[in-house]
Amino acid sequence: MSNVLAVDIGGTKVAAGIVDSHRRPSHKNQIQTVLPDAEQLYPRLLSLVKETLDTTSDPIEAIGVDC
């Protein structure tokens, strides 16, 4: 099965999830974008992506990012 890591970077939250070949989302996680220090976003984004990837043992075929 082909899986895609989907990441949506918005003004109030960043969401990440796995979408399967039937376009069904699963393993959704999110964090707030609004932080006291903008430099805190990048390490939190990396952590969010890692946590999302750790929820599946299936291979990820692609990554989609929406901003």
Contacts in CASP RR format, 6 or more apart in sequence:
PFRMAT RR
TARGET T0000
AUTHOR 0000-0000-0000
METHOD contacts of the structure
MODEL  1
MSNVLAVDIGGTKVAAGIVDSHRRPSHKNQIQTVLPDAEQLYPRLLSLVK
ETLDTTSDPIEAIGVDC
1 20 0 8 1.000
1 21 0 8 1.000
1 58 0 8 1.000
2 20 0 8 1.000
2 21 0 8 1.000
2 61 0 8 1.000
2 62 0 8 1.000
3 18 0 8 1.000
3 19 0 8 1.000
3 20 0 8 1.000
3 21 0 8 1.000
3 56 0 8 1.000
3 58 0 8 1.000
3 59 0 8 1.000
3 60 0 8 1.000
3 61 0 8 1.000
4 18 0 8 1.000
4 19 0 8 1.000
4 60 0 8 1.000
4 61 0 8 1.000
4 62 0 8 1.000
4 63 0 8 1.000
4 64 0 8 1.000
5 16 0 8 1.000
5 17 0 8 1.000
5 18 0 8 1.000
5 49 0 8 1.000
5 52 0 8 1.000
5 53 0 8 1.000
5 60 0 8 1.000
5 62 0 8 1.000
5 63 0 8 1.000
5 64 0 8 1.000
6 16 0 8 1.000
6 17 0 8 1.000
6 18 0 8 1.000
6 19 0 8 1.000
6 25 0 8 1.000
6 63 0 8 1.000
6 64 0 8 1.000
6 66 0 8 1.000
7 14 0 8 1.000
7 15 0 8 1.000
7 16 0 8 1.000
7 17 0 8 1.000
7 45 0 8 1.000
7 49 0 8 1.000
7 63 0 8 1.000
7 64 0 8 1.000
7 65 0 8 1.000
7 66 0 8 1.000
8 14 0 8 1.000
8 15 0 8 1.000
8 16 0 8 1.000
8 65 0 8 1.000
8 66 0 8 1.000
9 33 0 8 1.000
9 45 0 8 1.000
9 65 0 8 1.000
9 66 0 8 1.000
9 67 0 8 1.000
10 33 0 8 1.000
10 67 0 8 1.000
11 33 0 8 1.000
11 34 0 8 1.000
12 32 0 8 1.000
12 33 0 8 1.000
12 34 0 8 1.000
13 30 0 8 1.000
13 31 0 8 1.000
13 32 0 8 1.000
13 33 0 8 1.000
14 30 0 8 1.000
14 31 0 8 1.000
14 32 0 8 1.000
14 33 0 8 1.000
14 41 0 8 1.000
14 44 0 8 1.000
14 45 0 8 1.000
14 48 0 8 1.000
15 28 0 8 1.000
15 29 0 8 1.000
15 30 0 8 1.000
16 28 0 8 1.000
16 29 0 8 1.000
16 30 0 8 1.000
16 48 0 8 1.000
16 49 0 8 1.000
16 52 0 8 1.000
17 25 0 8 1.000
17 26 0 8 1.000
17 27 0 8 1.000
17 28 0 8 1.000
17 29 0 8 1.000
17 52 0 8 1.000
18 25 0 8 1.000
18 26 0 8 1.000
18 27 0 8 1.000
18 52 0 8 1.000
18 55 0 8 1.000
18 56 0 8 1.000
18 58 0 8 1.000
18 60 0 8 1.000
19 25 0 8 1.000
19 26 0 8 1.000
20 26 0 8 1.000
26 55 0 8 1.000
26 56 0 8 1.000
27 52 0 8 1.000
27 55 0 8 1.000
27 56 0 8 1.000
28 52 0 8 1.000
29 48 0 8 1.000
29 51 0 8 1.000
29 52 0 8 1.000
30 48 0 8 1.000
31 44 0 8 1.000
31 45 0 8 1.000
31 48 0 8 1.000
33 41 0 8 1.000
35 41 0 8 1.000
35 44 0 8 1.000
53 60 0 8 1.000
END
